[in-house]
Amino acid sequence: MALNQRSRTVLTLYSAQDCVHGHRVRMTLAAKGVTYDHVLVDLAAPPADLLELNPYHSVPTLVDRDLVLYDTSVICEYLDERYPHPPLMPVDPLSRARLRLAIVRIENDWLTLVEDIEAGGKAADAARKSLREEMIRNAPAFKASRFFLSPEISLADCAVAPLVWRLNHLGVQLPKEAQAVIDYGERIFQSQGFARSLSPLERAMRA
């Protein structure tokens, strides 16, 4: 059944309980302090309204009145502009472009490996090894600033922190060379905003 008119007046997020991309959107919402309805989706049996709203039947999907968004980066940037305080992108165009490129690298180089690990099979072990190596190689970026590549929390943190939260759960054990990644996680996981972003299943990943 499609969302009724009353439901369409409330910001609504469809996401799976353990989806790293959904967690990214929920962290963005938590950083903004935005109230929203959260619909947990079973990907094996998605609700009828999601099937109607999103031609790809994918999550995360965000509904804001008559606007339906279903690309994670588009959703996060829309939320940053829709709710401008606190800002999660730099003000100047050069810094914004650099941060966007960093997020593209996170999506293409890291989050795809998370998906491969979660899919299981022969590719999972290779992806697990690659993700560990990526964290070691990029450890300096995690200590360059208080947050990831920035003195203030940004959309890059919303993409990275859910990944770091999942590392142990994914079977990726970091060595001492990647201590900066572990320290980054401990800093950001203690924030109230990150705690609010967790689904029950995600919270149990590090219980």
C-alpha positions in Angstrom: 0.0 0.0 0.0 1.3 3.4 -0.9 2.1 6.0 1.8 -0.9 8.0 2.7 -1.0 11.8 2.6 -0.4 12.0 6.4 2.7 9.8 6.1 4.1 11.9 3.3 4.2 15.0 5.6 6.8 13.2 7.8 10.4 12.6 6.7 10.6 8.9 6.2 13.7 6.7 5.8 13.6 3.1 4.5 16.7 1.2 5.4 17.8 -2.3 6.3 18.9 -3.0 9.8 22.5 -3.8 9.0 23.1 -1.9 5.7 26.3 0.2 5.8 24.6 2.7 3.4 21.5 3.0 5.5 23.7 3.6 8.5 25.4 6.4 6.6 22.1 8.2 6.1 21.0 7.6 9.7 24.3 9.1 10.9 23.7 12.1 8.7 20.2 12.5 10.2 21.6 12.1 13.7 24.3 14.7 13.2 21.5 17.1 12.1 19.3 16.2 15.0 16.4 15.6 12.6 13.3 13.6 13.7 12.1 11.1 11.1 10.1 7.9 10.7 12.4 4.9 10.3 11.0 1.9 8.3 13.2 -1.2 8.7 13.1 -3.1 5.5 13.5 -6.9 5.0 15.2 -6.9 1.6 13.7 -10.4 0.9 10.2 -9.0 1.2 10.3 -5.2 0.8 7.1 -3.3 1.7 4.6 -2.4 -1.1 5.0 1.3 -0.6 8.8 1.1 -1.2 8.2 -0.9 -4.4 5.9 1.9 -5.6 8.2 4.8 -4.5 11.6 3.5 -5.7 12.0 2.0 -9.2 15.1 0.1 -8.0 13.3 -1.2 -4.9 16.6 -0.4 -3.0 17.5 1.0 0.4 18.2 3.5 1.7 15.3 5.4 0.3 14.3 8.8 1.7 10.8 10.3 1.4 10.3 14.0 2.1 6.7 14.9 1.2 6.6 14.4 -2.6 10.3 14.0 -3.0 11.7 10.5 -3.2 15.5 10.0 -3.1 17.3 6.6 -3.4 21.0 7.3 -4.0 23.0 7.5 -0.7 25.2 10.4 -1.7 22.3 12.4 -3.1 20.3 11.7 0.1 23.1 12.8 2.4 23.8 16.0 0.4 20.1 16.8 0.3 19.9 16.5 4.1 22.9 18.7 4.5 21.3 21.4 2.4 17.7 20.9 3.7 18.9 21.1 7.3 21.9 23.5 7.1 22.9 23.4 10.8 25.4 22.1 11.6 26.9 22.0 8.1 28.5 18.8 7.1 30.3 20.1 4.0 32.9 22.9 3.8 31.9 26.3 2.6 34.4 27.0 -0.1 34.1 25.1 -3.5 37.7 23.8 -3.5 37.3 22.1 -0.1 33.8 20.8 -1.0 35.2 19.3 -4.2 38.0 17.6 -2.4 35.6 16.2 0.2 33.3 14.9 -2.5 36.2 13.1 -4.2 37.2 11.6 -0.8 33.6 10.2 -0.5 33.8 8.8 -4.0 37.0 7.0 -3.0 35.4 5.7 0.2 32.4 4.4 -1.8 34.4 2.8 -4.6 37.4 1.5 -2.7 36.1 0.6 0.7 32.3 0.2 0.8 32.3 -2.1 -2.2 34.7 -4.4 -0.2 32.2 -4.4 2.7 29.5 -5.5 0.3 31.8 -8.3 -1.0 32.5 -9.5 2.5 28.8 -9.5 3.4 28.0 -11.4 0.3 30.2 -14.3 1.4 31.7 -16.9 -0.9 35.2 -17.0 -2.3 35.4 -13.3 -2.9 34.8 -12.5 0.8 38.3 -13.6 2.0 40.0 -11.5 -0.7 37.8 -8.5 0.1 38.6 -8.9 3.8 42.3 -8.9 3.1 42.0 -5.9 0.8 40.0 -3.9 3.3 42.5 -4.6 6.0 45.3 -3.4 3.7 43.4 -0.3 2.7 42.9 0.6 6.4 46.6 0.2 7.1 47.7 2.1 4.0 45.3 5.0 4.7 45.8 5.1 8.5 47.6 8.5 8.3 44.4 10.1 7.0 42.6 9.1 10.2 44.9 11.1 12.4 45.4 14.1 10.2 42.5 15.9 11.9 40.1 15.3 14.7 37.6 13.9 12.2 38.2 12.2 8.9 40.1 14.8 6.8 38.4 17.6 8.6 38.5 19.4 12.0 34.7 19.2 12.1 32.4 16.3 11.5 31.5 16.0 7.8 29.7 13.8 5.3 32.9 11.9 4.9 32.6 10.8 8.6 29.1 9.7 7.9 30.5 7.4 5.2 33.6 6.1 7.1 32.4 5.7 10.7 29.8 3.0 9.9 32.5 1.1 8.1 34.9 1.3 11.0 32.1 0.3 13.4 31.7 -3.0 11.3 35.4 -4.0 11.0 35.5 -6.5 13.8 32.1 -7.9 12.8 33.3 -8.3 9.2 36.4 -10.2 10.5 38.8 -7.5 9.7 41.4 -7.3 12.5 43.6 -4.2 12.4 47.3 -4.4 13.5 49.2 -1.7 15.4 50.1 0.0 12.1 46.4 1.0 11.8 46.0 2.2 15.4 44.9 5.6 14.1 41.8 4.0 12.6 40.9 2.4 15.9 41.5 5.7 17.8 39.3 7.5 15.3 36.5 5.0 15.8 36.8 5.4 19.6 36.5 9.2 19.3 33.5 9.2 17.1 31.6 6.2 18.6 31.4 8.1 21.9 29.3 10.9 20.4 25.6 10.9 21.1 24.9 11.4 17.4 26.6 8.2 16.5 24.7 6.3 19.2 21.4 7.6 17.8 22.3 6.4 14.3 22.6 2.7 15.3 19.9 0.2 14.6 19.4 -2.6 17.2 21.3 -5.1 15.0 24.2 -2.7 14.4 24.4 -2.0 18.1 24.7 -5.8 18.7 27.7 -5.9 16.3 30.0 -4.6 19.1 28.0 -5.8 22.1 
